[in-house]
Amino acid sequence: MKADLVSMIKVVQAAGRVIRSPEDQGVVVLMDDRFAQASVRALLPRWWTLGDIHP
């Protein structure tokens, strides 16, 4: 679980390079199969709007 948390921190930091201020909008596409797992998606920020997952 610790490795997952560290990985998710890096994902959120990378997304921060897309969205730099409250006025910015952007799209972050997470294409790894792990992001389809509920346990991994639960680690994403709650304010992120998550779209449907299409395998």
Contacts in CASP RR format, 6 or more apart in sequence:
PFRMAT RR
TARGET T0000
AUTHOR 0000-0000-0000
METHOD contacts of the structure
MODEL  1
MKADLVSMIKVVQAAGRVIRSPEDQGVVVLMDDRFAQASVRALLPRWWTL
GDIHP
4 39 0 8 1.000
4 40 0 8 1.000
4 43 0 8 1.000
5 43 0 8 1.000
8 40 0 8 1.000
8 43 0 8 1.000
8 44 0 8 1.000
11 30 0 8 1.000
11 44 0 8 1.000
12 44 0 8 1.000
12 45 0 8 1.000
14 28 0 8 1.000
15 28 0 8 1.000
15 48 0 8 1.000
18 24 0 8 1.000
18 26 0 8 1.000
18 27 0 8 1.000
18 28 0 8 1.000
19 25 0 8 1.000
19 26 0 8 1.000
28 48 0 8 1.000
34 40 0 8 1.000
35 41 0 8 1.000
35 53 0 8 1.000
36 53 0 8 1.000
36 55 0 8 1.000
41 50 0 8 1.000
44 50 0 8 1.000
END
